[in-house]
């Protein structure tokens, strides 16, 4: 279980510490729910990508967790930003990401978003439809790629497959051929939370065949992201170096390569801390209710994502049973973890849920009028807020 935690995590006297700071101390100072990000882990994952692909442009899939402090930290490690909306572009600009390290995506980019990409001097805008070409030209976009849909059914949840026939993303191979005279290269991305090398190799093999049939060689190829991260004990995924090698070593031509990791940069860096409220028996099951849930982590409901949990100040205590971890929302489906082995849970316990740094707070909502959590960055015994906790006053301020 501890292998799911950030690189800096350790247990001292049964107490969980991340980045040299005790989880209990973090909860007392910053409240719960709280997403704790480990700077050491983020930097290590960024360095792993740079070492695996030193000649590639590596851009962070900002949608995993759009945050100025994280983007700035990644920029220090030579990682750019892959953005898909005007909001994500503004996050990257606020973090000082260089223009030539920006790649702009989106399956329904507005004219304003295209103009903003051009004004930012983004390295590339990725066309996602045939009609977008003329609008991108009119907006002043200079360098473009085209996202082509290869018709690959990635081995992942259907909601995060992106390269299958019928996907809302990209254009058909025939439409891509029509756009080739106007673009610098191709983009292929087949899905997210990939747990094997097979799909990556299949995508590159398809790309090789596609390019071989053209009287044209792409100057640039964006191979997307998609590498998964374990979120519960026993899950296995390839290391970053192996995943990158599986793609780069299989290419039959020599373009400039772009990679777009998101989850694999920040997921393991993040751990969510919750405070236990009600513990109650319901038939054959005992529910442990925490002070968050579907509003700060909707992935179990959206994708069937599975997590684990442990008591942060009794990490080494022997489990005495299997419990369901439920959120506080008025929704029967608000279940974070179906089955978690825990020592006897009590009201006031602090639960730690690892591998929650990606697509959790980024997808959070205010369901039931619940303010979204804070996020802190920890390093060498220091913790600083990188996203403040929302308040009910923040929610009311939006009312007209």
C-alpha positions in Angstrom: 0.0 0.0 0.0 2.8 2.4 0.8 4.1 2.0 -2.7 1.1 4.1 -3.9 2.2 7.0 -1.8 4.5 9.9 -2.9 8.2 9.3 -3.1 8.8 11.3 0.1 6.2 9.5 2.2 7.3 7.6 5.3 5.9 6.2 8.5 7.3 7.3 11.8 5.8 5.7 14.9 2.7 4.7 13.0 2.2 8.3 11.7 2.2 9.2 8.0 4.6 11.9 6.9 4.7 13.4 3.4 7.5 15.7 2.4 8.7 15.7 6.0 5.3 16.9 7.3 2.9 14.9 9.4 -0.5 14.2 7.8 -2.2 15.0 11.1 -0.4 18.3 11.4 -1.4 19.2 7.8 -5.0 18.4 8.6 -5.0 20.5 11.7 -3.4 23.5 10.0 -5.2 23.4 6.7 -8.4 21.5 7.4 -9.9 18.6 5.5 -10.6 17.4 2.9 -7.1 18.4 1.8 -5.1 17.4 -1.3 -1.4 17.1 -0.4 1.1 17.3 -3.3 4.7 16.2 -2.9 7.1 18.4 -4.8 9.8 15.8 -4.9 7.5 13.3 -6.7 6.4 15.8 -9.3 10.0 16.8 -10.1 11.1 13.1 -10.2 8.3 12.2 -12.7 9.2 15.2 -14.8 12.9 14.3 -14.8 12.0 10.7 -15.8 10.2 11.9 -18.9 13.1 14.3 -19.8 15.6 11.5 -19.4 13.5 9.0 -21.4 13.0 11.5 -24.3 15.7 14.2 -24.1 15.0 15.5 -27.6 11.2 15.5 -27.3 9.0 18.4 -26.3 7.2 17.2 -23.2 4.1 19.1 -22.3 2.0 18.6 -19.2 -1.7 17.6 -19.8 -2.9 20.5 -17.8 -6.5 19.1 -17.4 -5.1 16.6 -14.9 -4.7 19.4 -12.4 -4.6 23.0 -13.6 -2.6 24.9 -11.0 -0.1 27.7 -11.4 2.3 26.5 -8.8 2.4 23.0 -10.3 2.8 24.4 -13.9 5.6 26.6 -12.7 7.4 23.7 -10.9 7.1 21.6 -14.1 8.4 24.5 -16.2 11.5 24.6 -14.0 12.1 21.0 -15.1 11.7 21.7 -18.8 8.1 20.6 -19.1 5.6 22.7 -21.1 1.8 22.8 -21.1 -0.8 21.0 -23.2 -4.0 23.2 -22.8 -7.5 22.6 -24.2 -9.4 25.7 -23.2 -8.8 29.4 -22.7 -8.8 28.9 -18.9 -6.0 26.3 -19.1 -4.0 28.6 -21.4 -4.3 31.4 -18.9 -3.1 29.1 -16.1 0.0 28.2 -18.2 0.6 31.9 -19.0 0.3 32.9 -15.3 2.9 30.2 -14.5 5.3 31.7 -17.1 5.3 28.7 -19.4 7.3 29.8 -22.5 5.2 30.2 -25.6 7.3 27.6 -27.6 6.4 25.1 -24.9 2.6 25.5 -25.4 0.4 23.1 -27.4 -3.2 24.1 -27.7 -5.9 21.4 -28.1 -9.7 21.2 -27.9 -12.4 19.5 -29.9 -14.6 22.6 -30.0 -12.2 25.6 -29.9 -14.0 28.9 -30.1 -12.7 31.8 -32.3 -11.6 33.6 -29.1 -9.6 30.5 -28.0 -7.9 30.3 -31.4 -7.1 34.0 -31.3 -5.7 33.6 -27.8 -3.5 30.8 -28.9 -2.2 32.9 -31.8 -1.6 35.9 -29.6 0.3 33.7 -27.1 2.6 32.5 -29.8 1.8 28.8 -29.0 4.2 26.3 -30.6 1.3 24.4 -32.1 -2.5 24.4 -32.4 -3.9 20.9 -32.9 -6.8 20.9 -35.5 -9.6 18.7 -34.4 -11.9 19.2 -37.4 -11.7 20.1 -41.1 -13.7 23.4 -40.6 -11.3 24.5 -37.9 -8.5 25.1 -40.4 -10.0 28.3 -41.9 -10.9 29.7 -38.5 -7.4 29.0 -37.2 -5.9 30.8 -40.2 -8.3 33.8 -39.7 -7.2 33.9 -36.1 -3.6 34.2 -37.0 -2.5 30.7 -36.0 0.9 30.0 -37.7 1.8 26.4 -36.8 -0.7 23.5 -36.8 -1.0 19.8 -36.3 -4.0 17.6 -37.2 -5.4 15.1 -34.7 -6.1 11.9 -36.6 -8.4 9.1 -35.2 -6.8 5.7 -35.8 -9.7 3.5 -34.9 -8.0 1.8 -31.9 -10.0 0.5 -29.0 -7.7 1.2 -26.1 -7.8 -1.1 -23.1 -9.3 1.4 -20.7 -12.7 2.7 -19.5 -14.9 3.6 -22.4 -15.2 7.2 -21.2 -11.5 7.8 -21.5 -11.0 6.1 -24.9 -10.2 8.8 -27.5 -8.9 7.0 -30.6 -11.8 4.7 -31.5 -14.1 4.9 -34.5 -16.8 7.3 -33.5 -14.7 9.3 -31.0 -15.6 12.9 -30.6 -11.9 13.7 -30.9 -9.9 14.1 -34.1 -10.6 13.5 -37.8 -10.7 10.5 -40.0 -7.6 9.4 -41.9 -9.2 10.6 -45.1 -9.9 14.0 -43.6 -6.4 14.2 -42.2 -5.0 13.6 -45.7 -7.0 16.7 -46.9 -5.4 18.8 -44.1 -1.8 17.6 -44.5 -0.7 20.4 -46.9 -1.6 22.9 -44.2 0.0 21.3 -41.1 3.4 20.6 -39.7 2.5 17.2 -38.5 0.2 14.7 -36.9 -1.3 14.1 -33.5 -2.4 10.6 -32.2 -3.8 9.9 -28.7 -5.9 6.8 -28.0 -6.8 7.0 -24.4 -6.0 7.5 -20.8 -5.0 5.4 -17.8 -3.3 2.8 -20.0 -1.8 0.0 -18.0 0.2 -1.9 -20.7 2.6 -1.1 -23.5 0.4 -2.9 -26.1 -1.9 0.0 -26.9 1.0 2.5 -27.2 2.8 0.1 -29.6 -0.4 -0.4 -31.6 -0.9 3.3 -32.0 2.7 3.8 -33.3 2.4 0.8 -35.7 -0.8 2.4 -37.1 1.0 5.7 -37.5 3.9 4.1 -39.3 1.5 2.5 -41.8 -0.5 5.7 -42.3 2.7 7.8 -43.0 4.1 5.1 -45.2 1.1 5.5 -47.6 1.6 9.3 -47.9 3.8 11.2 -50.2 4.8 13.3 -47.2 6.7 13.0 -44.0 5.5 14.9 -40.9 7.9 17.3 -39.4 6.3 16.8 -36.0 4.4 13.9 -34.4 2.5 14.4 -31.1 2.1 10.9 -29.5 -0.2 12.2 -26.7 -0.1 10.8 -23.2 -2.1 8.2 -21.5 0.2 6.3 -19.2 -1.7 5.0 -16.2 -0.9 5.1 -12.5 -1.7 2.4 -9.9 -4.4 3.6 -7.4 -4.9 0.4 -5.4 -2.6 -2.4 -4.2 -1.6 -5.0 -6.8 -2.1 -2.8 -9.8 0.9 -2.8 -12.2 1.7 -0.2 -14.9 4.9 0.2 -17.0 7.5 2.6 -15.8 7.8 5.9 -17.6 11.0 4.9 -19.4 9.5 1.7 -20.8 6.3 3.5 -21.9 8.3 6.2 -23.8 10.7 3.6 -25.3 7.8 1.5 -26.5 6.7 4.5 -28.6 9.9 6.1 -29.7 11.7 2.9 -30.5 8.9 1.8 -32.8 8.7 4.9 -35.0 9.9 4.2 -38.6 10.7 7.8 -39.3 12.4 10.6 -37.5 10.1 13.6 -36.6 10.3 16.0 -33.7 8.2 14.2 -31.0 5.8 15.8 -28.6 4.6 13.9 -25.5 1.7 14.9 -23.3 1.8 13.2 -19.9 -0.7 14.3 -17.3 -1.8 11.7 -14.8 1.7 10.1 -14.7 3.3 13.4 -13.7 1.0 14.3 -10.8 -1.3 11.4 -9.7 1.1 9.7 -7.3 2.3 13.0 -6.0 -1.2 13.7 -4.5 -2.8 12.2 -1.4 -6.2 13.3 -0.1 -6.8 13.6 3.6 -10.3 13.2 4.9 -11.8 13.3 8.4 -14.1 10.5 9.5 -17.5 11.4 10.7 -20.2 8.8 11.0 -19.4 5.1 11.4 -22.5 2.9 11.2 -23.6 -0.6 10.4 -26.1 -1.1 7.6 -27.1 -4.8 7.1 -24.0 -6.7 6.4 -21.9 -3.6 5.7 -20.2 -1.0 7.9 -20.0 2.5 6.4 -17.3 5.0 7.2 -18.4 8.4 6.1 -15.9 11.1 5.4 -16.1 14.9 5.0 -15.7 14.8 1.2 -16.7 12.4 -1.6 -18.1 12.8 -5.1 -17.6 16.6 -5.0 -13.8 16.4 -4.7 -13.3 13.0 -6.4 -15.9 11.9 -8.9 -13.7 9.3 -10.6 -15.2 6.3 -8.9 -18.6 7.3 -10.2 -17.4 8.4 -13.7 -14.9 5.7 -14.5 -15.3 3.0 -11.9 -11.9 4.1 -10.4 -10.8 2.1 -7.4 -8.8 3.5 -4.5 -7.5 2.4 -1.1 -7.3 4.1 2.2 -5.6 3.9 5.6 -5.8 5.7 8.9 -3.0 8.3 8.7 -2.0 8.2 12.4 -2.4 4.5 12.8 -0.7 3.3 9.6 0.8 0.2 11.1 -2.3 -0.9 13.0 -3.7 -4.3 12.1 -6.9 -4.2 10.0 -9.9 -5.7 11.8 -12.4 -5.6 9.0 -13.5 -4.4 5.6 -15.4 -1.1 5.3 -17.1 1.0 2.7 -15.8 4.6 2.5 -18.7 6.9 1.7 -18.9 10.6 1.0 -21.2 13.1 2.7 -23.4 13.9 -0.3 -27.1 13.1 -0.8 -26.3 10.4 -3.5 -26.4 6.7 -2.9 -23.6 6.4 -5.5 -21.3 8.7 -3.4 -18.9 5.9 -2.5 -15.2 6.5 -2.7 -14.0 3.0 -1.9 -16.2 -0.1 -1.9 -13.9 -2.2 0.2 -11.1 -0.9 2.5 -9.3 -2.9 5.1 -9.0 -0.7 8.2 -8.3 -0.9 11.9 -11.4 -0.2 14.0 -12.5 3.2 12.5 -13.6 5.9 14.8 -15.2 9.4 14.4 -12.3 11.9 14.1 -9.9 9.5 12.4 -7.9 10.9 9.6 -8.0 8.8 6.4 -5.4 9.1 3.7 -6.3 8.1 0.1 -3.2 7.9 -2.1 -2.8 8.5 -5.9 -5.4 11.3 -6.0 -3.3 14.0 -7.6 -4.9 13.8 -11.1 -8.5 14.2 -12.3 -9.8 14.6 -8.7 -9.7 18.3 -7.6 -9.5 19.2 -11.3 -13.0 17.6 -11.8 -14.4 18.7 -8.5 -17.8 20.3 -8.1 -19.9 22.1 -5.5 -22.6 19.4 -5.3 -24.8 19.9 -2.3 -23.2 23.4 -1.9 -20.0 21.9 -0.7 -16.9 24.2 -1.1 -14.0 22.6 -2.9 -10.9 21.6 -0.9 -7.6 23.3 -0.5 -4.3 21.9 -2.0 -0.9 22.2 -0.4 2.6 21.5 -1.7 5.0 19.9 0.7 8.8 19.7 0.6 11.6 19.2 3.2 9.3 19.8 6.2 7.5 22.8 4.7 4.0 23.1 3.4 2.4 25.9 1.4 -1.1 26.5 0.1 -1.2 26.3 -3.7 -5.0 26.4 -4.0 -7.0 27.9 -1.2 -10.1 26.3 0.2 -13.3 27.6 -1.1 -15.8 29.1 1.3 -19.6 29.2 1.3 -19.2 33.0 0.8 -17.3 32.2 -2.5 -20.3 30.2 -3.7 -22.9 32.8 -2.7 -20.8 35.5 -4.4 -21.8 33.9 -7.8 -25.5 34.4 -7.1 -27.2 37.3 -9.0 
